[in-house]
């Protein structure tokens, strides 16, 4: 029987494992925050896993990823060591930035993961700059920039799309529209509401809106975008409609939305949806998925213990990597 989509059993296992790793990582981070082992802000990616895994899985080592402050999922999808990521969240010396960056600033330059950025929209012009550098160097790489619906109202959004279009830069703008900019529904904060992708038309950038809860839809749209970008056709804009199951941050009780809305979206859980798809297509079995579940749970337990037992940064490290 010919499959409706081009995917093999190994890819199914990899995608399922990565989405589950993100989910379990975030759940563990939430527990550590409640124990005061993670401090400051913590923005969980629970519910949006299909966007990061579906999009980033299409990239090569020559490509760059840059994102917003809800960055743990993107970091793990790009291959950042989960132990180093959790240690960074806990402010430990073994973290990706030696414990100085915290939750909103995960980086791994070797993996071309150019970080989460706490300034809303601040990553957009940097992504444009990365794409300009790629073009000037003559490579076939691309820059993939993730941002939320809240960033669309920032000036950097319009400046970045304008330059990327004028210069035909190899950048894919991925809008994760989870319907809420902090506590405000997107319909109240943006004129285009749930059709923000139409904004790209003003800059003559091809744009598409996709189901961000469907990993396969995300992967297909990203593959098509990469073909255009790598052929010199210029930027592409993807609006992935998704949903965060938790509050804006751990400090947010999310009292501004009805629980019935959350439950409606939970029926569309991206992990359960991909699981059902894979089983229906005969690409895996319940036993194989259960084994992955056990392996991921054990691995995340080790991640937590590593972060807990890692040393605090030395006081003298305060002066390391300081410019000027």
N, C-alpha and C positions, 0 to 999 in steps of 0.2 A: 504493500500500500504506500502510495506517495504522500509524504507529509505536506500539509498546507503551507508550512514554513520551512526555511532552510536552517536546521539546527540539529546537532547530534547529541548523543547521550552524555558525552564528556562536557559539552557546553551546558547542558541542563544541570548537571551536578555542580559545575563551577558557579553558575548564576545563582542557583538555590543556596549553595554554601555561602556565597558572598552576601546575599541579601539577609540570610539568617545571622551571619556574623555581625552585620551592622545592627540588626534588631537586638541581639543579645548583648552586644557591646553597649548600646544605648540604654538598655534596661539596667545593666550593671552600673553604668555611669549615674543613672538616676538614683540608685540605691546608695552609691558612694556619696552623692551630694547630700542626701538626707542624713548621712552619718557625719557630715561636715568634713569629709575627706577631700571633697572637691568644693572649692569656694568660688565666689564671684558669680558670673553668669554661666548658665548651662542651657543650651538650646538643643533639644533632642530632635532627631531626624526620623523618628518612628512614624511609619506610614508612607514615607516618600522614597523608600529604598529602591523601587524599580527605576526611578529616574537616574540616580547615580550609577547603578550597576548597568542598566541598559545602555546608557550613553558612553560611560567611560570604558566599558568593555570593548568598544569598537576602535579605540585609539591605539596608536603604536607608541613605542618608546621615544620617538622624536617629537611627539605632540606634548602640549602643555595644558595643564588644568589649573584654573584659579576660581575661587568661589567666595561665598559670603560667610557669615559667622556661624551658620548652622552647617558646619563643615566636616563633622566626623564621618558621615556616610561617604562623602566624596573622597576623603583621605583613605579610608579603608578600601573603597572601590579601586583606587589608583594603586593600591599595594603597599601603603604605609604600614609599617609594623604596628599591629594593634597594641603590643606591650608598650612601645615607645609613645603611642598616642595616648593611652590611658595614664601613663606616667606623667605626660605633659598636663593632662587635665588635673592631675593631683599635685602639680607643681614640683615634681621630683627632678633630680639631676639627670636621670636617665630618659627624660622626655625628649621629644623631637626638637625642642628648642631649649633644652636644659632646664625646663620648668619655668621659663620666663614668659612664654606666650600664652599658655593656658588654653581653655576650650576654644576660643574664637580665632586662634592663630596657629593652627597646625601647618607645618611646612616640611617638605622633603625635596630639596633642590635636585638630588640625584634622580628622583623619579619625575622630575619636571612638574611637581605639585607645588605651585607657587603660593599656596597658603589660603587660609580663610582670612577675611578682612572684616573688622568690626565696624568700620565706617560704611553706612548704607550706601551702596553704589560705588564705593571706592575702588572696587576691583575692576570695574568696567574700563576705565581708561588704561589701567595696567594691562588688561587683556589686549586692548587695541595696540599698545606698545609692543607687547610680545609678538603679536601678529605682524607688526611692521618689521620687527627684527628678523622674523622668519623669512619674510618676503625679500628683505634686503640681502640676506645671506644666501638666498636662492635654494633653500631646502623645500622638501615636500611636506613639512610639518604643518600643524594647525594649532590654534589656541582655542580651548573650550572654556567658556565663561559662564558660570552658574550665578544666578541672582534671583531675588524674590520679587513679588509684585510690588512691594514697598519701594524698591529701588527705581521703579519706572517713573516716579514723580521727581527724581533728582536730575539736576542739570547734566551730570556725568553720563546719564543714560543717552540723552539726545546728542551730546557732543561725541560720544564714542561711536554710536551708530552712524552719525554723519561722516566722520572721518573714515571709518571702516568701509563705508560705501564708496566714498570719493576715491579712495586709494585701492579699492578692491582687495582688501586684506583677508588673509586666511583665518577667519575667526568664526566660531559658531557660538551665538548667544543663546543660552538655554535658560528660559524663564521658568522657574518652578512656581507656578501659581497655585498656592495652597489656600487661596481665597481670603487670607487674613494678613494684613500688615500690622503686626503686633495685635492689638485688640479691635482693629477696624476692618469691617468687611470690604472686600475689593470694590463692590458696587458703590460704596460711599467714598472711596478714595481715588478712583480713576474713571475718567469719562468713558473709556472703552470697556470698563467692567470686566466681564469674563471673556472678552475678545481682545485682549491687549496685543496679540500678535498683529492685529491690523495696524498698529502704530508703526511697524517696520515699513509699511508701504510708502510712508512719507519719504523714506530714505532709499527707496527703490531696492530694498532688501527682500529677497524671497522669504516668506514666512509661512509657518504651518502650525496649527493647533492639534495636539495629540492627547490621547488618554495616558496620563502619567502614572496611572496605577497598573498599566499593562507593560511589562518589561519588553515583550516582543514588539509592541508598537513603538516604544522608545528606541529600541535597537534599530528597527527598520528606518525610522526617520533620521536617526543620526548617521547611519550608513549612507543614505542618500545625500545628506548635507555634506559629508566628508568628500564624496565624489565631486561635488561642485567646488568645494573649497580647494581641494588638491589640484584640480584642473585649472586653477587661476580664475574661477568665476566670481570670486569675492565672497562676502559674508552671507551667512544664513541665520535665520531667527526661528527658534523652536519654542513654542509655548506648551509646556507640559502641565496639564490640569491634574493636580494632586491634592493631598490633604495631610496635614499633621494631626495625628491622633491625640497628641498631648498639647499642653498650653504653649504659648510663644516661648517661654522659658520655664525653668523649674519654679520660678517665683510667680507664675501666672496661673491662677485657678481657672481661667477660661470661662468665667461666668457670663461672658457676652455671647455665648452660643448655646443653643439648646442641645441637650444630650441626645435627642432624637436625631439631630443632624449628624453627630459623631457616629452614632450607631448605623446610620444609613451608609456612611462611608466605610465603616469597618467591614460591612458585608463585601466590600470591594478590596479587602486587604491584599496588597500586591504579592505578598509571599504565598498566601493561600490560593490566590488566583493563578499564580505561576505553577504552584503544586498541582492544582486541578488540571491545568492545561497539559502538563507533562505526563500525568497519569493517563489522561484521556488519549493522548497521542501514542501511548505505549513507550515513552522515552525513559521511563524509570519505574520503580516499584515502591510500594509503601515501605518495604523493608530497607531499600537503599536510602530513602529519605529519612527514615528513622535513624539509620546509622549516621548519616550526616548530622542530624539533630544532636545525637549523643556526642559526636566528635567536636562540634561547635561549642556545645555547652561546657565540655571539659576544657577546651582551649580558652574560652573566656574566663573560666574560673582561674586558670593559670595567669591570664592577663591581669586580673584583679589582684592576685597575690603578688605578682611582680611589682605592680604599682604601689601596693601597700608597703612592701619590704624595701623599695628603692630608697636611697639616701636623699636627704634634703640637699639643695644646692649649697655649696660653700659660700660664705658671706663675701669672699673676695671675687667670686664670679659675677658679682653685681656690676663690675667694671669691664667684663668681657664683652666684645662685640658692640661696644659703644662708639658711635661715630663722633669724631672731633676730639 
